Amino acid sequence: MAGKPMPQKAQFLFGLLRGPLNRVFPKLKYHTYTSPVLRAEDLTNKTLVFDSEGTLLRSSSFFPYFMLVAFEAGGLLRAIVFFLLYPLVCLFGEELGLKIKVFLCFFGIRKESFRIGTSVLPKFFLEDVGCEGFEMVMSSGRKVAVSNLPTVMVEGFLKDYLGVDAVVGRELKVVCGYFLGLMEDKRADGTLLNEILGEEKTCSGIIASVCHRKVLDQHPFTHCKEVYLVSRAEKRNCHILPRVKYPKPLIFHDGRLAFRPTQLDTLAMLMWIPFGIFIFLIRFNSGRSLPNCMLNPILAFTGIRTTVSRPNSPTPSTNINEKTPNGVLYACNHRTLLDPLFLDLVLNNSPSAVTYSISRFYAAVSPIKNVNLTRDREKDRAAMQKLLSQGDLVVCPEGTTCREPYLLRFSPLFAELTDDIVPVAIDSQVSMFYGTTASGFKFLDPVFYLMNPFSSYTLRILEKLPGSHTCKVGGKSKFDVANHVQKEIARASGFECTSLTRKDKYMILAGNEGIVQGRKGL
């Protein structure tokens, strides 16, 4: 180390705990980042056993993750109870406090329906990952994560997004298919980790995102000769992992909360909910009863900002006096159930819309005509053709919503109906609640969206497709037209095209194919 400054990663790993550990574990051996054992190229063939929370996460508080479990899996009442009791729970110490948190959040939750660990928590874990710890973990060969949290909370994130080979966490007791809220006792002898490591357990180990291995039980350093730990101050100084470095793109996630529920932000949410319900009623009733010219100022005044951009050449619209066989088909990407309503707000021509899962209540109160599709291709084609003959039509070829800046594969059915196709790129941002869900109650989607303190809708109406890029005039296949529309919308919005479908989304988030019971698949 003489004459050569210690790099930032070494500062992250070397820490301030060397002195105390030397006194407790005098046989432990330490290396700096400049040592060959810490060079990234030397880690690829070695096993790393690391404390997942201490190594990866910048925050030392587990409150946001348990609040997400309480709110998303248990509901608003459980979240309120957990929030009110949390200050008292902190008085019971780390281990007993953890057990109380688990009990409050998991008691009575059905195990089979618990998907928060794979559909909700990974997003928030990724946003809390420190860049330095992440790089050390990813540079190793075999990865074994040891967590003090319940396995169902961390396993999805660690395996699906970081490629961890094994997770040693706390298991929850289950009776009759429901969580009791009690954790199984720790295996103090470290036998579970020994089984995972096999013959490697006799080798030296390193803690905190370096190579080798460790045992984190009652005696966490029994198999280690080399240990690196990180202080809380170092964790806080870690850089946030940018999205471009995510080992796997974050395309799908579920849950209602659009913010990280820290204690202060959770308090703000609970205080806002009564006002949010009042704001929802104002926005909802205004949308039903007022003309668009009056609705725009009210939405802006209550916190919904709408931005629209149009092509230089005017988009043809249907005139009832013109002898045209069909209206214009607006092909949009899908952000929320309210996409057609906001498009009508800027077009002001009362188009019809088709969707897969609108409830009868919202179909009845909607200011524009909404028709449910059946996923029977011929029936859906006939229904959409009929609507086009009556006027303009709004379709969302993705078939489901996507929150992140990605576009799912476009169904080509719309391309067969008409050559008058206008792509529309839509983006929506919220401040508190997501207005979409894959596993929750869909009839609450508009309620949650309209309860947001602030939200925004951005609509970019693009040029009408030229005849050379259509099926009838240009002779293009319906798949070519659908792919072209997807690429045009992606280019305008800055999103990325994917080949994923509605089925992929629901299999990941809800464990089903996303087909409403009683309807045929497309």
C-alpha positions as CSV (number, residue, x, y, z in Angstrom):
1,M,0.0,0.0,0.0
2,A,3.0,2.3,0.4
3,G,2.9,5.3,-2.0
4,K,-0.4,4.1,-3.5
5,P,-3.8,5.5,-2.3
6,M,-6.5,3.1,-1.4
7,P,-9.2,3.0,-4.0
8,Q,-12.8,3.8,-3.1
9,K,-13.8,0.1,-3.2
10,A,-11.1,-0.7,-0.7
11,Q,-12.4,2.0,1.6
12,F,-15.8,0.4,1.2
13,L,-14.5,-3.0,2.2
14,F,-11.7,-2.3,4.6
15,G,-13.9,-0.4,7.1
16,L,-13.3,0.7,10.6
17,L,-13.9,-2.6,12.3
18,R,-10.5,-4.1,11.8
19,G,-9.2,-3.2,15.2
20,P,-12.2,-4.7,17.2
21,L,-12.2,-7.8,15.1
22,N,-8.5,-8.3,15.6
23,R,-9.1,-8.3,19.3
24,V,-12.0,-10.8,19.1
25,F,-10.7,-12.9,16.2
26,P,-6.9,-12.6,16.3
27,K,-6.4,-15.3,13.6
28,L,-8.4,-13.4,11.0
29,K,-6.3,-12.2,8.0
30,Y,-7.1,-8.9,6.2
31,H,-6.3,-7.7,2.7
32,T,-6.7,-4.4,1.0
33,Y,-8.1,-3.9,-2.5
34,T,-4.6,-3.8,-4.0
35,S,-4.0,-7.4,-2.8
36,P,-4.3,-10.0,-5.6
37,V,-7.1,-11.6,-3.7
38,L,-9.3,-8.6,-4.2
39,R,-8.8,-8.0,-7.9
40,A,-12.0,-8.6,-9.8
41,E,-10.4,-11.0,-12.2
42,D,-9.4,-13.2,-9.3
43,L,-13.0,-13.5,-8.0
44,T,-14.6,-15.3,-10.9
45,N,-13.6,-18.8,-9.8
46,K,-14.3,-18.2,-6.1
47,T,-17.3,-18.5,-3.8
48,L,-18.6,-15.4,-2.0
49,V,-20.8,-15.8,1.1
50,F,-22.2,-12.4,2.0
51,D,-24.6,-10.7,4.3
52,S,-27.2,-9.5,1.8
53,E,-28.5,-6.5,3.8
54,G,-25.2,-5.4,5.2
55,T,-23.3,-5.8,2.0
56,L,-25.8,-4.7,-0.7
57,L,-28.2,-2.2,0.8
58,R,-27.3,1.4,1.5
59,S,-30.0,1.8,4.1
60,S,-29.8,0.1,7.5
61,S,-33.6,0.4,8.2
62,F,-35.9,-2.5,7.4
63,F,-39.1,-0.4,8.0
64,P,-39.8,0.3,4.3
65,Y,-39.7,-3.4,3.4
66,F,-41.9,-4.5,6.2
67,M,-44.3,-1.6,5.5
68,L,-44.6,-2.8,1.9
69,V,-45.5,-6.3,3.1
70,A,-48.0,-4.9,5.6
71,F,-49.7,-2.6,3.0
72,E,-49.5,-4.7,-0.1
73,A,-50.2,-8.1,1.4
74,G,-52.2,-7.1,4.5
75,G,-54.1,-4.0,3.5
76,L,-54.4,-0.4,4.8
77,L,-55.5,-1.4,8.4
78,R,-52.5,-3.6,9.0
79,A,-50.2,-0.9,7.6
80,I,-51.7,1.6,10.1
81,V,-51.2,-0.8,13.0
82,F,-47.6,-1.6,12.0
83,F,-46.9,2.1,11.7
84,L,-48.3,3.0,15.1
85,L,-46.6,0.1,16.9
86,Y,-43.2,0.5,15.2
87,P,-41.7,3.0,17.7
88,L,-42.5,0.6,20.5
89,V,-41.1,-2.4,18.5
90,C,-37.8,-0.6,18.3
91,L,-37.4,-0.7,22.1
92,F,-37.2,-4.5,22.2
93,G,-33.8,-4.9,20.6
94,E,-32.8,-6.1,17.2
95,E,-33.7,-9.8,17.3
96,L,-36.9,-9.6,19.3
97,G,-37.9,-6.5,17.4
98,L,-37.4,-8.3,14.1
99,K,-39.7,-11.2,15.4
100,I,-42.4,-8.7,16.3
101,K,-42.2,-7.0,12.9
102,V,-42.5,-10.3,11.2
103,F,-45.5,-11.2,13.3
104,L,-47.3,-7.9,12.7
105,C,-46.8,-8.1,8.9
106,F,-47.2,-11.8,8.2
107,F,-49.7,-13.2,10.7
108,G,-52.7,-14.6,8.8
109,I,-51.3,-14.0,5.3
110,R,-52.0,-16.9,2.9
111,K,-48.8,-18.4,1.8
112,E,-50.0,-19.4,-1.7
113,S,-51.1,-15.9,-2.6
114,F,-48.0,-14.1,-1.1
115,R,-46.1,-12.9,-4.1
116,I,-44.8,-9.6,-2.7
117,G,-41.3,-11.0,-2.5
118,T,-41.1,-11.5,-6.3
119,S,-43.5,-8.8,-7.6
120,V,-43.1,-5.8,-5.3
121,L,-40.0,-5.9,-3.1
122,P,-37.3,-6.4,-5.9
123,K,-37.9,-2.9,-7.3
124,F,-37.3,-1.3,-3.9
125,F,-34.3,-3.5,-3.1
126,L,-32.7,-2.5,-6.4
127,E,-33.3,1.2,-5.7
128,D,-31.5,0.7,-2.4
129,V,-28.5,-1.2,-3.7
130,G,-25.0,0.4,-3.3
131,C,-22.9,0.4,-6.5
132,E,-19.7,-0.7,-4.7
133,G,-21.2,-3.7,-2.9
134,F,-23.0,-4.7,-6.1
135,E,-19.9,-4.8,-8.1
136,M,-18.1,-6.9,-5.6
137,V,-20.9,-9.4,-5.5
138,M,-21.3,-9.6,-9.2
139,S,-17.6,-10.1,-9.8
140,S,-17.5,-13.3,-7.8
141,G,-18.1,-16.8,-9.1
142,R,-20.5,-18.6,-6.9
143,K,-22.7,-16.4,-4.7
144,V,-24.3,-17.4,-1.4
145,A,-26.4,-14.8,0.3
146,V,-27.1,-14.9,4.1
147,S,-30.1,-12.8,5.2
148,N,-31.6,-12.1,8.6
149,L,-35.0,-11.4,6.9
150,P,-37.6,-14.0,6.0
151,T,-36.6,-15.9,2.9
152,V,-39.9,-15.1,1.2
153,M,-38.9,-11.4,1.3
154,V,-35.4,-11.6,-0.2
155,E,-35.2,-14.7,-2.3
156,G,-36.9,-13.4,-5.4
157,F,-34.7,-10.3,-5.5
158,L,-31.4,-12.1,-4.9
159,K,-32.0,-15.0,-7.3
160,D,-33.9,-13.4,-10.1
161,Y,-32.0,-10.1,-10.3
162,L,-28.5,-10.9,-8.9
163,G,-28.2,-14.5,-9.9
164,V,-27.4,-15.7,-6.4
165,D,-27.0,-19.4,-6.3
166,A,-28.4,-20.0,-2.8
167,V,-30.1,-17.9,-0.1
168,V,-29.9,-18.7,3.6
169,G,-32.7,-16.8,5.3
170,R,-35.2,-17.1,8.0
171,E,-38.1,-19.5,7.3
172,L,-41.6,-18.8,8.4
173,K,-43.9,-21.2,10.1
174,V,-47.1,-22.2,8.2
175,V,-50.3,-23.8,9.5
176,C,-53.1,-24.8,7.1
177,G,-51.6,-22.7,4.3
178,Y,-51.3,-19.5,6.3
179,F,-48.3,-17.8,7.9
180,L,-48.3,-17.7,11.7
181,G,-46.0,-14.8,11.7
182,L,-43.3,-16.8,13.6
183,M,-39.8,-17.5,12.3
184,E,-38.1,-20.9,12.6
185,D,-35.2,-20.9,15.0
186,K,-31.7,-20.2,13.6
187,R,-29.5,-23.2,13.0
188,A,-26.7,-22.1,15.3
189,D,-24.3,-24.8,14.1
190,G,-24.3,-23.4,10.6
191,T,-25.1,-26.8,9.1
192,L,-27.4,-25.4,6.5
193,L,-24.7,-23.2,5.1
194,N,-22.2,-26.2,5.4
195,E,-24.6,-28.2,3.2
196,I,-24.6,-25.5,0.6
197,L,-20.9,-25.0,0.5
198,G,-20.1,-28.7,0.7
199,E,-16.3,-29.3,0.6
200,E,-15.6,-25.6,0.2
201,K,-16.4,-25.0,3.9
202,T,-12.9,-25.7,5.0
203,C,-11.5,-22.9,2.9
204,S,-10.9,-19.3,4.1
205,G,-13.8,-16.8,3.8
206,I,-14.4,-13.1,3.3
207,I,-17.4,-11.1,4.5
208,A,-19.0,-8.2,2.7
209,S,-19.0,-8.7,-1.0
210,V,-15.6,-10.1,-1.6
211,C,-14.4,-13.6,-2.6
212,H,-14.4,-16.8,-0.4
213,R,-17.1,-17.6,2.2
214,K,-18.5,-17.0,5.7
215,V,-21.0,-18.5,8.1
216,L,-23.6,-16.1,9.5
217,D,-25.2,-17.9,12.4
218,Q,-24.5,-17.7,16.1
219,H,-20.7,-17.8,15.4
220,P,-20.5,-16.1,12.0
221,F,-16.7,-16.3,11.5
222,T,-16.0,-19.9,12.4
223,H,-14.9,-20.9,8.9
224,C,-13.3,-17.6,8.0
225,K,-9.7,-16.5,7.9
226,E,-10.3,-13.3,6.0
227,V,-13.1,-10.9,6.9
228,Y,-14.2,-7.5,5.6
229,L,-17.0,-5.5,7.1
230,V,-18.6,-2.2,6.2
231,S,-19.7,0.4,8.7
232,R,-23.1,2.2,8.5
233,A,-21.3,5.4,7.5
234,E,-19.7,3.7,4.6
235,K,-23.0,2.2,3.5
236,R,-24.6,5.6,3.4
237,N,-21.8,6.9,1.3
238,C,-22.2,4.3,-1.3
239,H,-23.3,5.4,-4.7
240,I,-26.8,4.5,-5.9
241,L,-26.7,1.7,-8.5
242,P,-27.9,3.2,-11.8
243,R,-30.6,1.4,-13.8
244,V,-28.2,0.8,-16.7
245,K,-26.2,-1.5,-14.4
246,Y,-29.1,-3.6,-13.3
247,P,-28.1,-7.2,-14.2
248,K,-31.7,-7.8,-15.4
249,P,-34.1,-5.1,-16.7
250,L,-36.8,-4.1,-14.2
251,I,-39.8,-4.3,-16.6
252,F,-42.6,-5.7,-14.4
253,H,-43.5,-4.9,-10.8
254,D,-46.7,-4.8,-8.9
255,G,-48.1,-3.1,-5.8
256,R,-49.9,0.2,-5.2
257,L,-47.1,2.3,-3.5
258,A,-45.1,4.4,-6.0
259,F,-42.7,5.7,-3.3
260,R,-40.3,4.2,-0.9
261,P,-42.3,4.1,2.4
262,T,-40.0,5.5,4.9
263,Q,-41.5,6.4,8.3
264,L,-41.9,10.1,7.3
265,D,-43.3,9.3,3.8
266,T,-45.7,6.7,5.3
267,L,-47.0,9.3,7.8
268,A,-47.5,11.7,4.9
269,M,-49.4,9.0,2.9
270,L,-51.7,8.1,5.9
271,M,-52.5,11.8,6.4
272,W,-53.2,12.3,2.7
273,I,-55.6,9.4,2.2
274,P,-58.7,11.2,3.6
275,F,-57.9,14.2,1.4
276,G,-57.1,11.9,-1.5
277,I,-60.6,10.3,-1.3
278,F,-62.1,13.8,-1.5
279,I,-59.8,14.7,-4.5
280,F,-60.8,11.5,-6.2
281,L,-64.5,12.3,-5.9
282,I,-63.9,15.8,-7.4
283,R,-61.9,14.5,-10.3
284,F,-64.2,11.5,-10.9
285,N,-67.4,13.5,-10.9
286,S,-65.9,16.3,-13.0
287,G,-64.8,13.8,-15.6
288,R,-68.3,12.4,-15.8
289,S,-70.4,15.5,-15.9
290,L,-68.3,18.4,-17.3
291,P,-67.3,19.1,-20.9
292,N,-63.6,18.8,-21.8
293,C,-63.1,22.5,-22.0
294,M,-64.1,22.9,-18.4
295,L,-62.5,19.6,-17.2
296,N,-58.9,20.5,-18.2
297,P,-58.6,23.5,-15.8
298,I,-60.1,21.5,-12.9
299,L,-57.7,18.6,-13.4
300,A,-54.8,21.1,-13.6
301,F,-56.0,22.9,-10.5
302,T,-56.2,19.6,-8.5
303,G,-52.8,18.4,-9.5
304,I,-53.1,16.4,-12.8
305,R,-50.9,18.0,-15.5
306,T,-51.6,17.0,-19.1
307,T,-49.1,17.6,-21.9
308,V,-49.8,17.0,-25.5
309,S,-47.8,17.3,-28.7
310,R,-49.3,17.0,-32.2
311,P,-47.8,16.4,-35.7
312,N,-47.2,19.4,-37.9
313,S,-49.7,18.1,-40.5
314,P,-53.3,17.8,-39.1
315,T,-54.5,14.3,-38.3
316,P,-57.6,13.3,-40.2
317,S,-60.7,13.0,-38.0
318,T,-64.1,11.6,-38.7
319,N,-66.8,14.0,-39.8
320,I,-70.3,12.6,-39.6
321,N,-71.2,14.4,-42.9
322,E,-68.3,12.9,-44.8
323,K,-68.8,9.6,-46.7
324,T,-66.0,7.7,-45.1
325,P,-66.3,3.9,-44.4
326,N,-64.3,4.1,-41.2
327,G,-63.0,6.4,-38.5
328,V,-59.4,6.8,-37.5
329,L,-57.7,4.1,-35.4
330,Y,-55.5,5.5,-32.6
331,A,-53.0,2.8,-31.6
332,C,-51.5,3.7,-28.1
333,N,-49.1,2.1,-25.7
334,H,-50.9,1.3,-22.4
335,R,-50.0,3.0,-19.1
336,T,-53.3,3.0,-17.2
337,L,-57.0,2.3,-17.7
338,L,-57.6,6.0,-18.2
339,D,-55.5,6.2,-21.4
340,P,-58.5,6.5,-23.8
341,L,-60.1,9.2,-21.5
342,F,-57.0,11.4,-21.6
343,L,-56.7,10.9,-25.3
344,D,-60.4,12.0,-25.7
345,L,-59.5,15.0,-23.5
346,V,-57.0,16.3,-26.0
347,L,-58.8,15.1,-29.2
348,N,-62.2,16.2,-28.1
349,N,-64.0,13.9,-30.6
350,S,-65.5,11.2,-28.3
351,P,-63.8,8.1,-29.7
352,S,-64.7,4.6,-28.7
353,A,-62.3,2.4,-26.9
354,V,-61.7,-1.3,-26.4
355,T,-60.2,-3.0,-23.4
356,Y,-59.9,-6.4,-21.8
357,S,-60.8,-5.9,-18.2
358,I,-62.9,-2.8,-17.6
359,S,-65.6,-3.4,-15.0
360,R,-69.3,-2.9,-15.8
361,F,-69.5,0.0,-13.4
362,Y,-66.7,2.0,-15.1
363,A,-68.1,1.1,-18.5
364,A,-71.4,2.5,-17.5
365,V,-70.1,5.8,-16.1
366,S,-67.3,6.3,-18.7
367,P,-67.8,9.5,-20.7
368,I,-66.8,7.6,-23.9
369,K,-68.0,4.2,-25.1
370,N,-66.0,1.3,-23.8
371,V,-66.3,-2.3,-25.1
372,N,-64.8,-5.3,-23.4
373,L,-62.8,-7.7,-25.7
374,T,-63.3,-11.5,-25.3
375,R,-59.9,-12.8,-26.5
376,D,-61.8,-14.6,-29.2
377,R,-60.1,-13.3,-32.3
378,E,-63.1,-13.3,-34.7
379,K,-65.5,-11.8,-32.2
380,D,-63.0,-9.1,-31.2
381,R,-62.3,-8.3,-34.9
382,A,-66.0,-7.9,-35.6
383,A,-66.6,-5.7,-32.6
384,M,-63.7,-3.4,-33.4
385,Q,-64.7,-3.2,-37.1
386,K,-68.2,-2.2,-36.0
387,L,-66.9,0.5,-33.7
388,L,-64.6,1.9,-36.5
389,S,-67.6,2.1,-38.8
390,Q,-69.3,4.4,-36.2
391,G,-66.3,6.7,-35.6
392,D,-62.8,6.9,-34.2
393,L,-61.4,4.0,-32.1
394,V,-58.7,3.9,-29.5
395,V,-56.9,0.6,-29.0
396,C,-53.9,-0.5,-26.8
397,P,-52.3,-3.4,-28.7
398,E,-50.1,-4.3,-25.8
399,G,-53.1,-5.8,-24.1
400,T,-52.0,-4.8,-20.6
401,T,-50.3,-1.9,-18.9
402,C,-46.6,-1.5,-18.3
403,R,-45.3,1.0,-15.7
404,E,-41.6,1.1,-16.8
405,P,-40.2,2.6,-20.0
406,Y,-40.7,-0.5,-22.0
407,L,-43.2,-1.5,-24.7
408,L,-44.6,-5.0,-24.8
409,R,-45.3,-6.8,-28.0
410,F,-48.1,-5.3,-30.0
411,S,-51.0,-7.6,-31.0
412,P,-51.4,-7.3,-34.8
413,L,-55.2,-7.5,-34.9
414,F,-55.6,-3.7,-35.2
415,A,-53.5,-3.6,-38.3
416,E,-56.0,-5.7,-40.3
417,L,-58.9,-3.3,-39.6
418,T,-57.9,-0.1,-41.4
419,D,-55.1,1.8,-43.1
420,D,-56.0,5.0,-41.2
421,I,-53.8,4.3,-38.2
422,V,-52.3,7.1,-36.0
423,P,-49.8,6.0,-33.4
424,V,-50.0,7.7,-30.0
425,A,-47.1,7.6,-27.4
426,I,-48.4,7.9,-23.9
427,D,-46.5,8.3,-20.6
428,S,-47.9,8.7,-17.1
429,Q,-46.1,9.5,-13.9
430,V,-47.6,9.4,-10.4
431,S,-46.4,10.7,-7.0
432,M,-47.9,8.3,-4.5
433,F,-50.1,5.4,-5.9
434,Y,-49.9,3.3,-9.0
435,G,-53.2,3.1,-10.9
436,T,-52.5,-0.4,-12.2
437,T,-52.3,-3.8,-10.6
438,A,-51.8,-7.4,-11.7
439,S,-52.8,-9.2,-8.5
440,G,-55.0,-6.7,-6.7
441,F,-58.5,-5.4,-7.2
442,K,-58.6,-3.9,-10.7
443,F,-61.8,-1.9,-10.0
444,L,-59.7,0.2,-7.7
445,D,-57.2,1.2,-10.4
446,P,-58.9,4.5,-11.3
447,V,-59.5,5.2,-7.7
448,F,-55.8,5.0,-6.7
449,Y,-54.7,6.9,-9.8
450,L,-57.1,9.8,-9.1
451,M,-56.1,9.8,-5.4
452,N,-52.5,10.9,-6.3
453,P,-51.6,14.4,-5.0
454,F,-49.8,15.0,-8.3
455,S,-49.7,13.1,-11.5
456,S,-49.0,13.8,-15.2
457,Y,-50.1,12.5,-18.5
458,T,-48.0,13.1,-21.6
459,L,-49.5,12.3,-25.0
460,R,-47.6,12.5,-28.3
461,I,-49.8,12.1,-31.3
462,L,-47.7,11.0,-34.2
463,E,-48.0,11.2,-37.9
464,K,-50.6,9.0,-39.6
465,L,-49.0,5.8,-41.0
466,P,-48.1,6.3,-44.7
467,G,-49.9,4.0,-47.1
468,S,-46.6,2.2,-47.8
469,H,-46.6,0.9,-44.2
470,T,-50.2,-0.4,-44.1
471,C,-51.7,-3.8,-44.9
472,K,-54.2,-2.9,-47.6
473,V,-52.5,-0.2,-49.6
474,G,-48.8,-1.1,-48.8
475,G,-49.3,-4.8,-48.8
476,K,-47.4,-5.2,-45.5
477,S,-48.2,-8.1,-43.2
478,K,-50.1,-7.3,-40.0
479,F,-47.0,-8.2,-38.0
480,D,-44.8,-5.8,-39.9
481,V,-47.4,-3.0,-39.3
482,A,-47.7,-3.8,-35.6
483,N,-43.9,-3.8,-35.2
484,H,-43.6,-0.6,-37.1
485,V,-46.1,1.1,-34.9
486,Q,-44.4,-0.2,-31.8
487,K,-41.0,1.2,-33.0
488,E,-42.5,4.6,-33.8
489,I,-44.0,4.9,-30.4
490,A,-40.8,3.7,-28.7
491,R,-38.8,6.3,-30.7
492,A,-41.2,9.1,-29.7
493,S,-41.4,8.2,-26.1
494,G,-37.8,7.0,-25.5
495,F,-39.0,3.6,-24.4
496,E,-37.5,0.3,-25.3
497,C,-39.3,-2.4,-27.4
498,T,-39.6,-5.9,-26.0
499,S,-41.2,-9.2,-27.2
500,L,-42.8,-9.8,-23.9
501,T,-46.6,-10.2,-23.7
502,R,-49.5,-9.9,-21.3
503,K,-49.1,-13.6,-20.4
504,D,-45.5,-13.0,-19.5
505,K,-46.4,-10.1,-17.2
506,Y,-49.1,-12.0,-15.3
507,M,-47.1,-15.2,-15.0
508,I,-44.3,-13.1,-13.3
509,L,-46.5,-10.9,-11.1
510,A,-49.6,-13.0,-10.4
511,G,-48.7,-16.6,-11.3
512,N,-51.5,-16.8,-13.9
513,E,-52.1,-16.0,-17.5
514,G,-54.1,-12.9,-16.8
515,I,-57.3,-14.2,-18.4
516,V,-60.6,-13.2,-16.8
517,Q,-62.5,-16.3,-15.7
518,G,-65.1,-17.4,-18.2
519,R,-63.4,-15.9,-21.2
520,K,-61.5,-17.7,-23.9
521,G,-57.9,-17.0,-24.7
522,L,-56.9,-15.1,-27.8
